[in-house]
């Protein structure tokens, strides 16, 4: 895994580099958009961490150029600003996720893993989560390499929860998404499906948590 | 609070515009009306008096017609029968006294006790006021020149009728005049109040503003006379607006600038930890970690506060916001923090829509939930609610933590106020941010004791119907 860090503050850049290297990533640091530009032209990266506030050309500009050239590596934006406006501009420019400074190394590592996982899932059409694997192409599921039998609705619910993880999915949203399958599905029916899913996943390391009054979520995967 | 005490301790307050106008109008008007009533009364009295004098003159001439001059010059005779004299004297309720004297002062006829008055110079009937038998009288004097001698006819009349008619005139004039004066005063009071109403509205509009509301006053809606003053006020507002924008920008920039080195520091610290730097000193590790987290949080809060204030002066366009969505989003944000403390974070939400600025409302709720998680002990219960009542839309967070003692309730919304001895590492900006955002949305904040003796903070927004 090769990661490009675009950050002008050496303290931050070196810290990130060392931290990620400890996690066995290969890391390059560019201290300006121009330098990063030349990096990506000659080398290939699996992921980029980009600070928005760079000297001269800013991070957003760099991301736009990258996307314009059709490079679709996952990009995590690092920003000292956390106003809605900035984050939306970042995502609009083509970033996949953002983090607000100050952040902790473990958090960054988790986001990087999630982004890489997501981009891999798009590539191999597989949703993976702590030993669970939903192959969206063949519509087969395995838990710790053991085939897992899921009904259509269980599959749909699990897919929604995994895609959203670690965010919470409301029962309303589940009902709405499943309405296409069966127009009169109720919130009670959802509860029944969830309890069956929990049963089927009990041997593995997947936790479907109930959030009182809202819905469910699958806890973030461990690594 | 401060303004009130200042007003109470104020030195001599200059009189208000209304009072000045009322005094300036009412005093001269009352004086003018009073003087004119007095003059009217005097005129009416003179008219009535001269009518009475005329009647007295008639009596004098009546008497004169009864004087028979004898051919011999020395003696005179009063040809007055008892009936005629009775007629002459009948003037109820007034008493009539008369006398006729010759030029030596001898009484030829009439009442003996009629006093002697100086003889008038000419032949006209003249009048003077006098007192007879202890009563005020009006005296008519008439000199008759006879070939041989002069006679002086004196007729006196008590003044009952005059007093009576004066009294009647007085009442007949006083009451309407008083009514006119009272009506004038009322008209002045009412007119001044009416006239100053637009001024009062401008005053109310300014008084209702918060210190951060520096929008311009609408000049077109105000009276022309005060427009120059309001224009100056608007100039001042725009200066203040600029100043507060500069200040907010400074706070935001400073927070931004501090965040990057802090991120670096934190990363270095994390590396040091992973390299085993604090292997034998867990307490120190946690202290440094807490300190850094606290600085990070403070910077975030400072930014939020500066932005909420900036929004107030920039008047960002509000949109329709579903509080249900806001609450749902916060579930994902705070679930892990709650799980870490073993807190049951739950929701009780029903559709609720208000008009506002979504990210600010999200921020307000985030601060309330963050506080609840911070101050509720391990294993506690936090419930986020939203919904609609008949007139209001509400958003509230309830916990079963220690609550807030009565004596601190006044201060918890002040910037950087922290309840003495509070255990967690808050920074005293959470509730001020909530307050600022609530104010921006015209929402009321209610701080209550929850059923479980914890804290329940409720934001009540005006309903959509009332907002339209």
Boltz contact constraints between the chains, C-beta under 6 A:
constraints:
  - contact:
      token1: [A, 9]
      token2: [B, 260]
      max_distance: 6.0
  - contact:
      token1: [A, 9]
      token2: [B, 264]
      max_distance: 6.0
  - contact:
      token1: [A, 11]
      token2: [B, 264]
      max_distance: 6.0
  - contact:
      token1: [A, 12]
      token2: [B, 263]
      max_distance: 6.0
  - contact:
      token1: [A, 12]
      token2: [B, 264]
      max_distance: 6.0
  - contact:
      token1: [A, 15]
      token2: [B, 264]
      max_distance: 6.0
  - contact:
      token1: [A, 15]
      token2: [B, 267]
      max_distance: 6.0
  - contact:
      token1: [A, 15]
      token2: [B, 268]
      max_distance: 6.0
  - contact:
      token1: [A, 16]
      token2: [B, 267]
      max_distance: 6.0
  - contact:
      token1: [A, 18]
      token2: [B, 271]
      max_distance: 6.0
  - contact:
      token1: [A, 19]
      token2: [B, 271]
      max_distance: 6.0
  - contact:
      token1: [A, 80]
      token2: [B, 256]
      max_distance: 6.0
  - contact:
      token1: [A, 80]
      token2: [B, 259]
      max_distance: 6.0
  - contact:
      token1: [A, 80]
      token2: [B, 260]
      max_distance: 6.0
  - contact:
      token1: [A, 84]
      token2: [B, 359]
      max_distance: 6.0
  - contact:
      token1: [A, 101]
      token2: [B, 259]
      max_distance: 6.0
  - contact:
      token1: [A, 101]
      token2: [B, 260]
      max_distance: 6.0
  - contact:
      token1: [A, 101]
      token2: [B, 263]
      max_distance: 6.0
  - contact:
      token1: [A, 102]
      token2: [B, 259]
      max_distance: 6.0
  - contact:
      token1: [A, 102]
      token2: [B, 262]
      max_distance: 6.0
  - contact:
      token1: [A, 102]
      token2: [B, 263]
      max_distance: 6.0
  - contact:
      token1: [A, 102]
      token2: [B, 266]
      max_distance: 6.0
  - contact:
      token1: [A, 102]
      token2: [B, 296]
      max_distance: 6.0
  - contact:
      token1: [A, 104]
      token2: [B, 270]
      max_distance: 6.0
  - contact:
      token1: [A, 105]
      token2: [B, 267]
      max_distance: 6.0
  - contact:
      token1: [A, 105]
      token2: [B, 270]
      max_distance: 6.0
  - contact:
      token1: [A, 167]
      token2: [B, 332]
      max_distance: 6.0
  - contact:
      token1: [A, 168]
      token2: [B, 331]
      max_distance: 6.0
  - contact:
      token1: [A, 168]
      token2: [B, 332]
      max_distance: 6.0
  - contact:
      token1: [A, 170]
      token2: [B, 328]
      max_distance: 6.0
  - contact:
      token1: [A, 211]
      token2: [B, 331]
      max_distance: 6.0
  - contact:
      token1: [A, 212]
      token2: [B, 346]
      max_distance: 6.0
  - contact:
      token1: [A, 213]
      token2: [B, 346]
      max_distance: 6.0
  - contact:
      token1: [A, 213]
      token2: [B, 347]
      max_distance: 6.0
  - contact:
      token1: [A, 213]
      token2: [B, 348]
      max_distance: 6.0
  - contact:
      token1: [A, 214]
      token2: [B, 331]
      max_distance: 6.0
  - contact:
      token1: [A, 214]
      token2: [B, 347]
      max_distance: 6.0
